[in-house]
Amino acid sequence: MFTKEDNLIFDRIIEKRSTCRSFTEQIPSKEDIEKIIEAGKLAPYASIDAKAVDVFRHFYVIFHDDPRMDVIDRLIKEQSAIDLNRRLEEKKTDPFLQENGERVEKLWENVAKNGESTFPNPPCMIVVAEWRGARRAERQSLAHLMENMWLKATALNLDFQIISVTENMVDNQEFCDMFHLPVGMYGFHACVVGYAKNSTGRNARCTSEVHFEA
Ligand SMILES: Cc1cc2nc3c(=O)[nH]c(=O)nc-3n(C[C@H](O)[C@H](O)[C@H](O)COP(=O)(O)O)c2cc1C
């Protein structure tokens, strides 16, 4: 059973979790990265498809001096441009996007031009690939996985940024080739792990309401 103290610590970790958008050059240790990955392995998954492949989840650790980092930087920009163009196409016939799409478009346009805020050359990136299976639940599953890794990184006093554009690289030949995975069969998610340049603390919480009764 967990104690009150265990719960206080758990609450502190959840409270402390935040997004980092600027890292120092300090490289996290391999031991810490292994602990973060262990937390990812423990995340739930859509088990209906688990027997179809020998390895359901793959973790790829890429440190800052790895030449693949430059390729990923370029692919992130290219993917963001593809996502933006798709969105602009979709927007033509979608009144909701016409009214509300501008902020996202600006963000994707900026990433297409300048890359993610922590690129080029972030300290360490973890790319995770998960078998899509027939259930096609890999995105949800990878989101659970990322949250587990994020909380573990927080508990280890490491900072974290999810790189969600990688979710759209399922059909990206060059990205899949980099990890020797077949195109279209694995979903992706990725994060950067390191030490924050300026520890600004938590961003504001999103607005929310709790409804116990009708
Ligand atoms: C689905 C999803 C996708 C996100 N994608 C990115 C991303 O690609 N890059 C990034 O820097 N932050 C990304 N974020 C982080 C959010 O912007 C961040 O969680 C939010 O602003 C709240 O700040 P906090 O994480 O510090 O609490 C993403 C968050 C979610 C839930």
The ligand as an SDF file (V2000), in Angstrom:
LIG
                    3D

 31 33  0  0  0  0  0  0  0  0999 V2000
   -0.7800   16.6080  -27.5820 C   0  0  0  0  0  0  0  0  0  0  0  0
    0.3100   17.5810  -27.1860 C   0  0  0  0  0  0  0  0  0  0  0  0
    1.2600   17.9580  -28.1070 C   0  0  0  0  0  0  0  0  0  0  0  0
    2.2900   18.8320  -27.7570 C   0  0  0  0  0  0  0  0  0  0  0  0
    3.2790   19.1100  -28.6520 N   0  0  0  0  0  0  0  0  0  0  0  0
    4.3210   19.8600  -28.2790 C   0  0  0  0  0  0  0  0  0  0  0  0
    5.4160   20.0390  -29.1510 C   0  0  0  0  0  0  0  0  0  0  0  0
    5.4760   19.4720  -30.2440 O   0  0  0  0  0  0  0  0  0  0  0  0
    6.4290   20.8560  -28.7660 N   0  0  0  0  0  0  0  0  0  0  0  0
    6.4110   21.4800  -27.5460 C   0  0  0  0  0  0  0  0  0  0  0  0
    7.3420   22.2190  -27.2420 O   0  0  0  0  0  0  0  0  0  0  0  0
    5.4030   21.3020  -26.6840 N   0  0  0  0  0  0  0  0  0  0  0  0
    4.3640   20.4940  -27.0060 C   0  0  0  0  0  0  0  0  0  0  0  0
    3.3470   20.2590  -26.1130 N   0  0  0  0  0  0  0  0  0  0  0  0
    3.4220   20.8490  -24.7710 C   0  0  0  0  0  0  0  0  0  0  0  0
    2.2920   21.8140  -24.4610 C   0  0  0  0  0  0  0  0  0  0  0  0
    2.4250   22.9930  -25.2040 O   0  0  0  0  0  0  0  0  0  0  0  0
    2.3440   22.0730  -22.9600 C   0  0  0  0  0  0  0  0  0  0  0  0
    2.1170   20.8580  -22.2990 O   0  0  0  0  0  0  0  0  0  0  0  0
    1.3170   23.1010  -22.5000 C   0  0  0  0  0  0  0  0  0  0  0  0
    1.6630   24.3660  -22.9740 O   0  0  0  0  0  0  0  0  0  0  0  0
    1.2380   23.1740  -20.9750 C   0  0  0  0  0  0  0  0  0  0  0  0
    2.5050   23.4940  -20.4360 O   0  0  0  0  0  0  0  0  0  0  0  0
    3.2470   22.5240  -19.4120 P   0  0  0  0  0  0  0  0  0  0  0  0
    3.5610   21.2270  -20.1340 O   0  0  0  0  0  0  0  0  0  0  0  0
    4.5020   23.2630  -19.0310 O   0  0  0  0  0  0  0  0  0  0  0  0
    2.3180   22.2950  -18.2560 O   0  0  0  0  0  0  0  0  0  0  0  0
    2.3270   19.3720  -26.4410 C   0  0  0  0  0  0  0  0  0  0  0  0
    1.3600   18.9700  -25.5180 C   0  0  0  0  0  0  0  0  0  0  0  0
    0.3800   18.0820  -25.8620 C   0  0  0  0  0  0  0  0  0  0  0  0
   -0.6080   17.6100  -24.8120 C   0  0  0  0  0  0  0  0  0  0  0  0
  1  2  1  0
  2  3  1  0
  2 30  2  0
  3  4  2  0
  4  5  1  0
  4 28  1  0
  5  6  2  0
  6  7  1  0
  6 13  1  0
  7  8  2  0
  7  9  1  0
  9 10  1  0
 10 11  2  0
 10 12  1  0
 12 13  2  0
 13 14  1  0
 14 15  1  0
 14 28  1  0
 15 16  1  0
 16 17  1  0
 16 18  1  0
 18 19  1  0
 18 20  1  0
 20 21  1  0
 20 22  1  0
 22 23  1  0
 23 24  1  0
 24 25  2  0
 24 26  1  0
 24 27  1  0
 28 29  2  0
 29 30  1  0
 30 31  1  0
M  END
$$$$
